[in-house]
Amino acid sequence: MRKTLFAVALALGFMYGGWAEVTLTYLGHSCFILREEEGQTVMIDPYASYVPYPGLPKPADVVLVTHGHIDHCPWCFGEKDRVLGNPTVVWPFDKQGHVKEGHWKITDWLTVDFVEATHVTKSGHGQGLVCLFAFDLGGIRFAHLADLGRPLSREQVAALGPVQVLMVPVGGYFTIDAVEAVQVVKQLPTVRVVLPMHYFVEGYCPWKQLSPLDPFLERARSEGWSVREFDSPSITLSAESLPNSVEVWVLPFATDP
């Protein structure tokens, strides 16, 4: 039923002049900024200064925090200057440390689905719980899979909905690895754009246990998925221009705050 309603909404978007474009910028590690055309910005998982990617600080209107580790929540470590302005910071956990799962209206322009998942991998690395986020912007369904430790359950797949643009960890050790990331993409049959994140980059990622990006790209190519490597950390997306089949889009991280 949900997919049917989504298809109807998409058709109405075409009838009435299409959807607004969304600009997405990769700031490194697991951090992205999304901005609907002429709209406000949502940032996901800004990192503390211990993670020395150069893309922060930057302004945002809403910040979604998937969990309280140093590479995802600077406020958790006393750093209040990593996001500029006066953003609404969304902390999705209750007092017992569980995700407040459900459909949450954050602002008039942003409603987000919170989905609980484990950070702990099959090998026992990682710690605690994370929140997966899914939301619609510009007529596109986005999902950010945080530090997902294992492939998705049926319930998680259903809760995420018809995801079209997927931000997924691929570096392993503390999260799913390249093989499991491919499995997760296959679990979400509506995905058209895969944005890999949370992998080792020499000089910027402090955790050498993580794998670099190449093993995931090799797996993706073996699945027959197109791999596109961009020169800019920012891309513009619209519902009308998404690819017809799965593509992996590799973005360089932003080099200026």
C-alpha positions as CSV (number, residue, x, y, z in Angstrom):
1,M,0.0,0.0,0.0
2,R,2.8,2.4,0.9
3,K,4.5,1.9,-2.4
4,T,1.3,2.5,-4.3
5,L,0.8,5.8,-2.4
6,F,4.4,6.8,-3.2
7,A,3.8,6.1,-6.9
8,V,0.7,8.2,-7.0
9,A,2.5,11.0,-5.2
10,L,5.4,10.8,-7.8
11,A,2.9,10.9,-10.7
12,L,1.3,14.0,-9.2
13,G,4.7,15.6,-8.9
14,F,5.2,15.2,-12.7
15,M,1.7,16.5,-13.5
16,Y,2.2,19.7,-11.5
17,G,5.6,20.7,-12.8
18,G,7.9,18.2,-11.1
19,W,9.7,18.4,-7.7
20,A,12.2,20.8,-6.5
21,E,15.8,19.9,-6.9
22,V,17.9,18.8,-3.9
23,T,21.5,19.7,-3.5
24,L,23.5,17.1,-1.5
25,T,27.0,17.7,-0.3
26,Y,29.4,15.1,1.2
27,L,31.5,16.5,4.0
28,G,33.4,13.3,4.7
29,H,33.0,10.2,6.9
30,S,29.2,9.9,7.5
31,C,28.3,13.6,7.2
32,F,26.1,15.0,4.5
33,I,24.2,18.3,4.0
34,L,20.9,18.3,1.9
35,R,19.2,21.4,0.7
36,E,15.9,21.6,-1.2
37,E,15.9,24.3,-3.9
38,E,15.4,27.7,-2.3
39,G,14.8,25.8,1.0
40,Q,16.5,25.1,4.3
41,T,19.3,22.6,5.1
42,V,19.4,19.4,6.9
43,M,22.8,18.0,8.1
44,I,23.4,14.4,9.2
45,D,26.1,13.2,11.5
46,P,28.6,16.1,11.9
47,Y,31.9,14.9,13.3
48,A,34.0,16.3,16.1
49,S,37.4,17.9,15.4
50,Y,39.1,14.6,16.4
51,V,38.0,13.4,12.9
52,P,40.0,15.9,10.8
53,Y,38.0,16.2,7.6
54,P,38.1,19.8,6.6
55,G,34.4,20.3,5.7
56,L,33.2,21.6,9.1
57,P,32.1,23.9,10.4
58,K,29.1,24.7,8.2
59,P,25.6,26.1,8.8
60,A,22.5,24.0,9.0
61,D,18.8,24.4,10.0
62,V,18.3,20.9,11.2
63,V,20.9,18.3,12.3
64,L,20.1,14.6,12.6
65,V,22.4,12.7,14.9
66,T,22.4,8.9,14.5
67,H,24.2,8.1,17.8
68,G,26.6,9.6,20.3
69,H,30.0,8.6,19.1
70,I,32.7,11.2,18.4
71,D,32.5,10.9,14.6
72,H,28.8,11.5,14.6
73,C,27.9,13.9,17.5
74,P,30.3,16.7,18.4
75,W,28.0,18.1,21.1
76,C,28.4,14.8,22.9
77,F,32.0,15.7,23.4
78,G,31.6,19.3,24.3
79,E,32.1,20.8,20.8
80,K,29.3,23.3,20.1
81,D,31.0,25.1,17.1
82,R,31.0,22.4,14.5
83,V,27.6,23.5,13.1
84,L,27.0,27.2,12.6
85,G,23.8,29.1,13.2
86,N,21.1,27.9,15.6
87,P,20.1,24.5,14.3
88,T,17.4,22.2,15.6
89,V,19.5,19.2,16.8
90,V,17.6,16.0,16.7
91,W,18.6,13.4,19.3
92,P,16.4,10.3,18.6
93,F,17.0,8.4,21.8
94,D,14.9,8.1,25.0
95,K,16.2,8.1,28.5
96,Q,16.8,4.3,28.4
97,G,18.9,4.7,25.3
98,H,16.5,3.2,22.8
99,V,15.4,4.9,19.6
100,K,12.0,6.7,19.7
101,E,10.9,4.8,16.6
102,G,8.2,6.3,14.4
103,H,7.2,9.1,12.1
104,W,8.4,12.4,13.6
105,K,7.6,15.9,12.3
106,I,10.7,17.9,12.9
107,T,9.7,21.1,11.2
108,D,7.0,22.2,8.7
109,W,9.3,21.1,5.9
110,L,10.8,17.9,7.3
111,T,9.3,14.7,8.7
112,V,11.6,11.9,9.5
113,D,11.2,8.2,10.2
114,F,13.4,6.9,13.1
115,V,14.4,3.2,12.9
116,E,16.4,1.5,15.6
117,A,19.3,-0.7,14.6
118,T,22.3,-2.3,16.3
119,H,25.8,-0.9,16.0
120,V,27.3,-4.2,17.0
121,T,28.7,-6.2,14.1
122,K,28.7,-10.0,13.6
123,S,32.3,-10.0,14.8
124,G,31.3,-8.2,18.0
125,H,32.8,-4.7,17.2
126,G,30.8,-1.5,17.5
127,Q,28.7,-0.6,20.5
128,G,25.1,0.0,21.4
129,L,22.3,1.2,19.2
130,V,22.0,3.7,16.3
131,C,19.1,5.4,14.6
132,L,18.6,5.0,10.9
133,F,16.9,8.0,9.3
134,A,14.5,8.1,6.3
135,F,12.8,11.2,4.9
136,D,11.3,12.7,1.8
137,L,12.8,15.8,0.3
138,G,12.1,17.2,-3.1
139,G,10.0,14.2,-4.0
140,I,12.9,11.8,-3.3
141,R,13.1,9.3,-0.5
142,F,16.5,9.4,1.3
143,A,17.9,7.1,4.0
144,H,21.0,7.4,6.1
145,L,22.0,4.1,7.7
146,A,24.3,5.5,10.4
147,D,26.8,2.9,11.8
148,L,24.6,0.0,10.9
149,G,26.2,-3.2,12.3
150,R,24.3,-5.9,10.5
151,P,22.0,-6.3,7.4
152,L,18.5,-5.1,7.8
153,S,15.6,-7.0,9.3
154,R,12.2,-7.2,7.5
155,E,10.8,-4.7,10.0
156,Q,13.6,-2.3,9.3
157,V,13.2,-2.6,5.6
158,A,9.5,-1.8,5.9
159,A,10.1,1.1,8.2
160,L,12.6,2.7,5.9
161,G,10.0,2.7,3.0
162,P,10.7,3.1,-0.7
163,V,14.3,4.5,-0.4
164,Q,15.7,5.9,-3.6
165,V,18.9,7.5,-2.4
166,L,20.9,5.5,0.2
167,M,23.8,6.7,2.3
168,V,25.4,3.4,3.6
169,P,28.5,2.6,5.6
170,V,30.9,0.3,3.7
171,G,34.2,0.2,5.7
172,G,33.4,-2.7,8.0
173,Y,34.9,-3.4,11.4
174,F,32.6,-1.1,13.4
175,T,29.8,-1.3,10.8
176,I,28.7,-3.6,7.9
177,D,31.4,-4.3,5.5
178,A,31.5,-4.2,1.6
179,V,29.8,-7.6,1.2
180,E,27.1,-6.7,3.7
181,A,26.6,-3.3,2.2
182,V,25.8,-4.9,-1.2
183,Q,23.4,-7.2,0.6
184,V,21.7,-4.2,2.2
185,V,21.3,-2.4,-1.1
186,K,19.6,-5.5,-2.5
187,Q,17.3,-5.5,0.5
188,L,15.9,-2.1,-0.7
189,P,14.7,-2.7,-4.2
190,T,13.7,0.9,-4.8
191,V,17.2,2.2,-4.4
192,R,18.7,4.0,-7.4
193,V,21.6,5.9,-6.0
194,V,24.0,4.5,-3.5
195,L,26.3,6.9,-1.6
196,P,29.1,5.0,0.2
197,M,30.3,6.5,3.5
198,H,32.3,5.5,6.7
199,Y,35.4,4.1,5.1
200,F,39.1,4.6,5.7
201,V,40.7,7.7,4.1
202,E,44.4,8.2,4.9
203,G,45.1,11.3,6.9
204,Y,41.4,12.0,7.7
205,C,39.9,8.8,9.2
206,P,41.5,8.0,12.6
207,W,40.4,4.4,12.5
208,K,42.8,2.2,10.4
209,Q,40.7,-0.8,11.1
210,L,38.2,0.4,8.5
211,S,38.6,-0.7,4.9
212,P,39.1,1.8,2.2
213,L,36.4,2.3,-0.4
214,D,37.8,0.1,-3.2
215,P,36.5,-3.3,-1.9
216,F,33.0,-2.0,-2.0
217,L,33.4,-0.6,-5.5
218,E,34.8,-3.9,-6.7
219,R,31.8,-5.7,-5.2
220,A,29.4,-3.1,-6.7
221,R,30.9,-3.6,-10.2
222,S,30.7,-7.4,-9.9
223,E,27.0,-6.9,-9.3
224,G,26.8,-5.0,-12.6
225,W,26.1,-1.7,-10.9
226,S,27.5,1.4,-12.6
227,V,30.0,3.3,-10.5
228,R,30.2,7.1,-11.2
229,E,33.1,9.1,-9.7
230,F,32.3,12.8,-9.3
231,D,34.8,15.7,-9.2
232,S,32.6,17.8,-6.8
233,P,31.4,17.0,-3.3
234,S,28.0,18.5,-4.3
235,I,25.4,16.9,-6.6
236,T,22.0,18.0,-7.6
237,L,19.2,15.5,-7.6
238,S,15.6,15.5,-8.8
239,A,12.9,12.8,-8.8
240,E,12.7,13.0,-12.6
241,S,16.4,12.5,-13.2
242,L,17.2,9.5,-10.9
243,P,18.8,6.5,-12.8
244,N,16.6,3.6,-13.8
245,S,18.8,1.1,-12.0
246,V,21.2,1.0,-9.2
247,E,24.2,3.3,-9.5
248,V,27.0,3.9,-7.0
249,W,28.0,7.6,-6.8
250,V,31.4,8.4,-5.3
251,L,31.7,11.9,-4.0
252,P,35.0,13.5,-2.9
253,F,34.7,15.1,0.5
254,A,34.4,18.9,0.8
255,T,37.7,20.5,1.3
256,D,36.6,23.9,2.6
257,P,34.3,24.8,5.5
